[in-house]
Amino acid sequence: MGRWDSLWSQMQDISVVGLDREIWRQLSGNICFRQKSVLELGCGRGLQSRFALEAGARCATLVDNSPEALRLARLLFSDVGDVAFVQQDLLQFRAERKFDIVLSSGVVEHFRGEELQRCLQVHRDHARELVAIVAPSTPHVNELCCRTRRFRDTFGYERPISVRRMASLLRGVGLRPRVLKRFFPLYNAHAYWLGPRTGIQRADRRLDRWYAKLDSWLGRRGIRDGLIPAFRRFDRALGGALLAVAEPEGAGRTRGTAPGR
């Protein structure tokens, strides 16, 4: 929890960025949230739940082990009712009821082995209709980024998940995949992660500061977000993020899935 508390404590605003919009674009294009109860696991700011409520979801429950993440989430939902906040380890979370839609974004890739299976099982156990998971996908530069020391020092363990492996993981916990779709080729395409280094500590520190400033400048000028529409045609082939929508086995076709998807 300490690493994530440190990361969330450095975030003082709750601004929406291009990736946030693209995730919601995929979720809302494949799931109908109207009048649904939503559980978001490892919620962070809880932005996707906020979008879901604005799209007509009935209520939302946000779960995160980081008090700093929930601090930001409470800011985001300060003007919204029907929201519950739960500070708890995702793997230990147990609710007395099920939710129409259980979702997570940027969560499952931080688990491996038995813990990954338990993480997915928590999704499955609390879902009445659908489970929606967004995670980094591969093949993509994700695979290179997550193995660098600076990335590990920031985010800890992380491994992208291929479409085929996600399908296998979902079936392994009793979930039947309905949507498996890569999107967002610009995922993790930041100079800070991808820029070359010299191997000389002092020089690399200066490079990292320069790369961070470059990424910040591209963000402030809207250049990165401006490129997103042009890259959408490459979503399925080059997407760095993966949307998985699945239903509990035996649930049949649910009303929560958007028609024609």
Secondary structure, DSSP 4 states (H G I P E B T S, - for coil): -HHHHHHHHT-------HHHHHHHHHHHHHB--TT-EEEEET-TT-HHHHHHHHTT-SEEEEEES-HHHHHHHHHHTTT--SEEEEES-GGG---SS-EEEEEEES-GGG--HHHHHHHHHHHHHTEEEEEEEEEE-SSSTHHHHTTSHHHHHHH-S-----HHHHHHHHHHTTEEEEEEEEE-TTTT--HHHHS---S-HHHHHHHHHHHHHHHHHHHHTTHHHHHHHHHGGGHHHH-SEEEEEEEETT--S-TTBPTT-
